[in-house]
Amino acid sequence: MTEKKDISRAAAVTGHRKLDGGLDENRLKNTLEELIKKGINTFYLGLATGFDTVCFQTLYRLKTQYEIKLIGCAPYRGQSERWGEEDRKTYRKMCGNLDELKILNEHYTPYCMHERNRYMVDRAGTVVAFLKRRSGGTYYTVQYARQKERNIVYV
């Protein structure tokens, strides 16, 4: 019971790296703003390309209107090293505009992405999910959130 009380004002985001035109960014903004108005003031972001990046950009804009905290959770140091130049620039911008950056591992491991996702879910009472496939990291994270009895909001 104490755990849920401590995490009730935090949300984690999870979604696919490839959006394939399926994300309604206006709906995402409205959903995030509604959560903020309901008292959520801390957001955990995985800092990946795709959905994580769109969530960061949306929340960063909302931060001008609301007192919210953005916590980036990098699965390992150097997460963006193999990305294209544009994505690396975006990553650096995100990291430079967070309230807090958690680097969970010094080096890549086969399970570091799952560790990062569990870390975020463990600290959030709500999970905002963009889930279109029944496989992969986002699916795994949503299943983990269900097991932990988190509130899951689909966008």
N, C-alpha and C positions, 0 to 999 in steps of 0.2 A: 504494500500500500504506500509506503514512504517513497519507493522508487517512482511510482506514477506521479505523485505530487511534485517531486523534484524535477521531473521531466515535462510536466504539463505545459510549460510555456516555451517549449522548444520543438522545432520541426527539422526533419532531415529531408533532403530531396534525392530522388533517384530516377534515372531515365536513360534512354538509349543514346548512344553517341551519334548514331545516324538518325536524323529526325524524319527524313523522307517526306517532308511536307505535311506530316500528320499532326503537328503540334499547333494548336490554336493559342498564339501568344497572348491575345487579349483575354481569353479564358484563364490562362495561367496567371496573368497579372491580377485579374479579379479574384481568383482563388487565393493567391498569396495575400492580397490586401484584406480579404475577408478573415483569413486566419490571424492577421495582425490585429484587426479590430476585435477579434475574440480573445486577445491577450497573448498570442504567441509573439515573443520578442527576440528569439534567438533562432538562427537558421544554420544548419550544418550542410556544407556543400562539398562534394567530392572532387571538384576542380577538373573534371574531365571535359572533353570537347562535347558538343551537342547540347543535351538537355541541361547539364550542370552549368554550362556557360550561359545559356539563355536565362536560367534561374538567377545566376549571379547578376547579370545585366539588369534584369527586372527588379530584383531586390535592391540593387545599388541605387536605382532611380527612386524606389519607394523610401529609401533611407533619407532622402531629402525631406520627406513629409512625416516620417514616423521614426521613433527612437527604437531601432532594431540593431541587433548584433549579428554580424556575419562571421562565421567560423569556417575556415577552409580546412579540409582534411586531406592531405596528400598521402597516398599509400606508401610512397617512398621518396627520398630526396632525388631530384632529377626526373620527376615524373614526365616532364615535357621534352626531355632531351631528344627523343626520336620523332617528334612531331614536326610538321612543316613550320616554316618561319612565321607565317601569319598566326597560326595557333599558339606558337611559343610566345609571341608578342601579347596575345590575348591573355595567356596564362600569367605572364609577368604582371600585366595590368591588374588581373584579378588578385593575385597574391599581394600586390602593393596597396590594395584598397580594402583588405580584410581587417576586421577588428582583431582577429587572432588566426594564426596559422599553426596547425598541428601536423608535424611530419611523423608518420607512424613507424617508418622503418628507414634505416640508412640506405639499404639497397633493395632492389627488386627481389621478390620471392614469388613463387608460383601462387601463393595464397594471399598476397598483400592487398589485392583489390577486395577480396571477401573480408579481410580483416578491417579494412577501411570502412566498408559498408556496415559491418556489424558494430563498429565503433560509433558510427553516426546514429544508427537505430537505437543502440543502447542508451543514448543520451537524449533521445527525442520521444515525446509522447505521440507525435503525429509524423507521418511520412507522406510527402507529396510525391506521387509516382506518375510517370509517363511510361506506361507499359503496353506494348503492342505485340509482344512475342512471349511464348511460354518456354523460353530458354534464355540462358545468358545471365549476366550479372544483375540486371534489373529485376528479372524474374526471381532470382535467388534472394535478392534483398527484400522484395515484397513478401516472399514466403517466410523469411526470417522475421520480418515485422509482424506478420500474422501470428507466428509462434509466440512472439513476445507480447501479443495482444495490443499492438499499437493501433491508433486511429489511422486508417489509410485513406487518403484523398487522391482520387484519380483525376488527371487532367488530359 
